[in-house]
């Protein structure tokens, strides 16, 4: 099995590559490795489960939603 080393400073960037639209070269790397492919699908399903809760929070508590966006927990492009 392949081992990957990721520096702590690049950790957020690394996890940001999973579960959403990726550059073509990154998608090829994920498709070629079964472990990364499984991680990608698991993270996508986790992200998909929280979308209804985030939409509800956006309606019921817009101040908290805005704070979470400012902290980077929720993406600025979330709709």
C-alpha positions in Angstrom: 0.0 0.0 0.0 1.2 3.5 -0.8 2.1 5.9 2.0 1.5 9.6 1.8 3.2 12.3 3.9 1.5 15.6 4.2 2.9 18.5 6.1 0.6 20.1 8.8 0.5 23.3 6.9 -0.9 21.6 3.8 -3.4 19.4 5.7 -6.5 21.6 5.1 -5.6 21.9 1.4 -5.3 18.2 1.2 -8.7 17.4 2.8 -10.3 20.2 0.6 -9.5 18.1 -2.5 -11.9 15.4 -1.4 -15.7 15.3 -1.9 -16.1 18.1 -4.4 -15.0 19.0 -7.9 -11.3 18.4 -8.3 -8.7 19.3 -10.9 -8.3 16.6 -13.6 -4.9 15.5 -12.4 -6.0 15.1 -8.8 -9.0 13.2 -10.0 -6.8 10.8 -11.9 -4.6 10.2 -8.8 -7.7 9.4 -6.7 -9.1 7.1 -9.4 -5.9 5.2 -9.6 -5.6 4.5 -5.8 -8.5 2.4 -4.2 -7.8 3.8 -0.7 -8.1 7.4 -1.8 -11.1 6.5 -3.9 -12.8 5.0 -0.8 -11.9 8.1 1.3 -13.3 10.4 -1.4 -16.6 8.6 -1.5 -16.9 8.5 2.3 -16.1 12.2 2.7 -18.7 13.0 -0.1 -21.4 11.1 1.8 -20.5 12.9 5.1 -20.6 16.3 3.4 -23.9 15.5 1.7 -25.5 14.6 5.1 -24.8 18.0 6.5 -26.3 20.1 3.7 -29.9 20.1 5.0 -28.7 21.0 8.5 -26.6 23.9 7.2 -29.5 25.2 5.1 -31.8 25.1 8.1 -29.2 26.9 10.2 -28.9 29.6 7.4 -32.7 30.2 7.7 -33.0 30.0 11.5 -29.8 31.5 12.7 -28.1 33.6 10.0 -25.7 35.3 12.5 -24.2 31.9 13.5 -24.1 30.9 9.8 -22.2 34.1 8.9 -19.7 33.5 11.8 -19.1 30.0 10.6 -18.4 31.3 7.1 -16.1 33.9 8.4 -14.1 31.3 10.4 -13.9 29.1 7.2 -16.0 26.2 8.6 -18.6 26.8 5.8 -17.5 27.8 2.4 -18.3 31.3 1.1 -20.0 29.8 -2.0 -22.4 27.6 0.0 -26.0 28.0 -1.3 
